[in-house]
């Protein structure tokens, strides 16, 4: 859907970009970022509420090890914010800056909740399945869930037992088969 923001016609599927200073105060945002962060209002990056929202997203990103992507809602839509540290020079001095890339999060390819009910998966097993379907490795799943890779392997073994399969691709096959019903 296209909307007019700051005199520009913006598609709500465009990627948002925000640049913030070392104090996490936004300095620049493109039209798509303004649309995402200000929804449903028409506000700019100078707006106090928008600045607070950017700062809360950044603070959450800095609390996770390795600046993991942060998921947030704008209206009913889910977005992923990826954070990048930039070592820049301003007026001859070094200044740390932060760049945020805001992307619309794609919908889950299968309905994990119905599959979880069908196979009586626990909340953590369901979370493991959701991350496996996204193509993450055991180590990446462990980082996202805040557990050890051995714990993830145990979750995968339990899921395979409940689903009656012996491989990770068997898990995906069962997901597709149950979701197609």
Number of C-alpha atoms within 10 A of each C-alpha: 6 11 14 12 20 14 8 11 12 19 15 17 13 16 16 22 19 21 21 22 15 13 10 20 18 22 14 17 21 17 26 24 25 24 26 24 25 21 13 10 11 13 17 21 22 14 11 10 14 18 20 14 13 19 17 13 20 22 12 14 20 15 10 14 10 10 15 17 21 17 17 16 13 14 11 7 12 15 21 17 22 19 22 16 14 15 12 12 11 9 6 7 8 10 13 16 20 21 21 23 18 24 21 20 15 10 9 10 12 16 15 19 13 13 20 19 11 12 17 14 20 14 11 12 19 20 18 22 24 19 18 19 17 11 11 14 13 18 15 15 23 19 17 16 16 13 12 13 17 12 14 23 16 12 20 21 17 15 24 17 13 14 19 13 16 13 12 16 12 14 22 16 13 18 22 15 11 16 14 9 5
